[in-house]
Amino acid sequence: MDATSADDERLRRWRMVLGADGTEGTGRVLTGRDAAMDGALTALYGGRKPGGRGGAERSAGLGASAPSMARWLGDIRTYFPGSVVQVMQRDAIDRLGLAALLLEPEMLEAVEPDVHLVGTLLSLGRAMPETTRETARAVVRKVVEDLERRLATVTRTTLTGALDRSARVRRPRHRDIDWDRTIRANLRNYVPLPGRDGAGTVIPERLVGHGRADRSVKKEVILCVDQSGSMAASVVHAAVFGAVLASMRTLATRLVVFDTAVVDLTDQLDDPVDVLFGTRLGGGTDINRALAYCQSRITRPADTVVVLISDLHEGGIRDEMVRRAAAMTASGVGFVTLLALSDEGAPSYDREHAAALGALGAPAFACTPDLFPEVMAAAIERRPLPVPDTDR
């Protein structure tokens, strides 16, 4: 590329970055695909108002027109990669009132399905007319199926290994002996063989083996999920993981969602879409009431893991919530607190409550969906949780 072409490309990129206001500064006029991309961006993020100056108030240009919004959604899917489309849709919901337009089936068919869109649809709740509900379910199902394809196999594999290891026995049958672990456990009993230079044997005083595979329930898991508006992405992921865990015969899985009321959705876990449409995003938060319900359903504390997914902004009895968590951990329950179960980055949360739970040995941290299987495996095996480095 010669110097002239390099300068032209640099001006083109600056013009794309600066938007419509950049025309005067760069002298670059966009054409073709560049002009179409710039138009799509300007419609969402706005440009300088006529007669205004740099730094003046910016405004978006789609208004509440459903036909123009549908065309715009088609344009951004043509010109931008899926990850960028999802960000732009999220911004459109906030800036252009897209949420109201999502009540129309034609609009839903034009959007790029993702976790955040599902959260928006669920927040519309009863405002969604019947004509839109089936289309909305189709959108939600596509997202759920994509998540299941990505997460189900690794979750089952990781947790099956953890359940097997947690069921190790000390007097295994010959076919159930874990020879690698048995040899490592008895290396101190190595005995050289006479007359055979360098050769020897290990005398296994202690055998280590796996419990035989069976269909009996080995562990119980209770997912207790905050359905306040800020937890939308976490609710979606929790529903998917709940369905995956419920499909494992050696786990008894319960899903409880709450705001100021508590709803047990365990009987719907065979279909996470039904679970999601059974939630009610928004409203207050009563963590203490939710934990009280979960506590009442625990029959085998030493074999139970409670996963509280909440930002810990408690609207109920604050001190009682912590005391209830302490009582469960003291009884032998494995207690895990996830401030978020999503890929959205650092969440906002109640730091005082997080510190109080951490002092009980239940550190509170945000967890990505990819990390969740390992967190659950660690909780089942009662080993330290893989808490992300929060200092970065």
Long-range contacts (C-beta under 8 A, 24 or more apart in sequence): 19-45, 19-47, 20-47, 20-48, 21-47, 21-48, 21-54, 33-79, 36-75, 36-79, 37-79, 37-80, 39-75, 40-72, 40-75, 40-76, 40-79, 40-80, 43-72, 44-72, 44-88, 44-91, 44-92, 44-95, 44-96, 45-91, 45-95, 60-95, 60-96, 62-92, 62-96, 63-96, 64-96, 64-97, 64-100, 64-101, 66-101, 66-104, 66-106, 66-107, 69-96, 69-98, 69-101, 69-107, 70-106, 70-107, 70-110, 73-107, 73-110, 73-111, 73-112, 74-110, 77-112, 82-112, 85-112, 86-112, 86-114, 86-116, 86-117, 89-114, 89-116, 89-117, 90-116, 93-120, 99-123, 99-124, 102-132, 102-136, 103-127, 103-128, 103-129, 103-132, 104-132, 105-131, 105-132, 105-135, 108-132, 108-135, 108-136, 108-139, 109-135, 111-139, 113-139, 113-140, 113-142, 113-143, 113-146, 114-143, 115-143, 115-147, 115-232, 115-233, 115-236, 115-237, 115-342, 116-232, 116-233, 117-143, 118-143, 118-144, 118-232, 118-236, 118-276, 119-232, 119-233, 119-235, 119-236, 119-281, 120-232, 122-232, 122-235, 122-236, 122-276, 122-277, 122-279, 122-281, 123-229, 123-232, 123-281, 123-282, 125-280, 125-281, 125-282, 137-273, 137-277, 140-273, 140-276, 140-277, 141-273, 143-236, 144-236, 144-239, 144-240, 144-272, 144-273, 144-276, 147-236, 147-237, 147-240, 147-369, 148-240, 148-243, 148-244, 148-272, 150-369, 151-240, 151-241, 151-244, 151-369, 151-370, 151-372, 151-373, 152-244, 154-373, 155-241, 155-244, 155-245, 155-372, 155-373, 155-376, 156-244, 156-247, 156-248, 158-373, 158-374, 158-376, 158-377, 159-245, 159-248, 159-251, 159-373, 159-376, 159-377, 159-380, 160-248, 160-250, 161-377, 162-376, 162-377, 162-378, 162-380, 162-381, 163-218, 163-219, 163-250, 163-251, 163-380, 164-210, 164-211, 164-213, 165-210, 165-381, 166-218, 166-219, 166-380, 166-381, 166-382, 167-210, 167-211, 167-218, 168-208, 168-209, 168-210, 168-211, 169-209, 169-210, 169-211, 170-206, 170-207, 170-208, 170-209, 171-207, 172-207, 172-208, 172-209, 172-210, 173-209, 173-212, 176-209, 176-210, 176-211, 176-212, 177-207, 177-208, 177-209, 178-208, 178-209, 178-210, 181-208, 182-206, 182-207, 182-208, 182-209, 214-250, 215-249, 215-250, 216-250, 217-249, 217-250, 217-251, 217-252, 218-250, 218-251, 218-303, 219-250, 219-251, 219-252, 219-303, 219-304, 219-305, 219-380, 220-251, 220-252, 220-253, 220-254, 220-298, 220-299, 220-300, 220-303, 220-304, 220-305, 221-245, 221-251, 221-252, 221-253, 221-254, 221-304, 221-305, 221-307, 221-376, 222-253, 222-254, 222-256, 222-294, 222-297, 222-298, 222-304, 222-305, 222-306, 222-307, 223-253, 223-254, 223-255, 223-256, 223-307, 223-309, 224-256, 224-258, 224-290, 224-291, 224-294, 224-306, 224-307, 224-308, 224-309, 224-310, 225-255, 225-256, 225-257, 225-258, 225-309, 225-310, 226-257, 226-258, 226-259, 226-285, 226-287, 226-290, 226-309, 226-310, 226-311, 227-257, 227-258, 227-259, 227-279, 227-280, 227-281, 227-282, 227-283, 228-259, 228-281, 228-282, 228-283, 228-284, 228-285, 228-311, 228-313, 229-281, 229-282, 229-283, 230-311, 230-347, 230-348, 231-281, 231-309, 231-310, 231-311, 231-340, 232-281, 233-340, 233-341, 233-342, 233-343, 233-344, 234-309, 234-338, 234-340, 234-341, 234-342, 235-276, 235-279, 235-281, 236-276, 237-341, 237-342, 237-369, 237-372, 238-309, 238-341, 239-272, 239-275, 239-276, 239-279, 240-272, 241-341, 241-369, 241-372, 242-269, 242-272, 242-275, 243-269, 243-270, 243-271, 243-272, 243-275, 245-376, 246-270, 254-294, 254-297, 256-290, 256-293, 256-294, 258-285, 258-286, 258-287, 258-289, 258-290, 258-293, 259-283, 259-284, 259-285, 259-286, 260-284, 260-285, 260-286, 260-289, 260-315, 260-316, 261-286, 261-289, 262-286, 262-289, 262-290, 262-293, 264-293, 284-315, 285-310, 285-313, 285-314, 285-315, 285-316, 286-314, 286-315, 286-316, 287-312, 287-314, 287-316, 287-321, 288-314, 288-316, 288-317, 288-318, 288-320, 288-321, 288-324, 289-316, 291-321, 291-324, 291-325, 291-328, 292-324, 295-324, 295-327, 295-328, 298-328, 298-331, 298-333, 301-328, 301-331, 301-332, 301-333, 302-332, 302-333, 304-332, 304-333, 304-334, 305-333, 305-334, 305-335, 305-336, 305-376, 305-379, 305-380, 306-333, 306-334, 306-335, 306-336, 307-336, 307-337, 307-338, 307-376, 307-379, 308-335, 308-336, 308-337, 308-338, 309-338, 309-340, 309-341, 310-337, 310-338, 310-339, 311-339, 311-340, 311-347, 311-348, 311-349, 311-350, 312-337, 312-339, 312-349, 312-350, 312-353, 312-354, 312-357, 312-364, 313-349, 313-350, 314-350, 314-353, 318-353, 321-353, 322-353, 322-356, 322-357, 322-360, 325-357, 325-360, 325-362, 326-360, 329-360, 329-361, 329-362, 334-379, 334-380, 334-382, 335-360, 335-361, 335-362, 336-362, 336-375, 336-376, 336-379, 336-385, 337-362, 337-363, 337-364, 337-365, 338-364, 338-365, 338-366, 338-367, 338-375, 339-364, 339-365, 339-366, 340-366, 340-367, 341-367, 341-368, 341-369, 341-372, 342-366, 342-368, 342-369, 343-368, 343-369, 363-387, 365-390
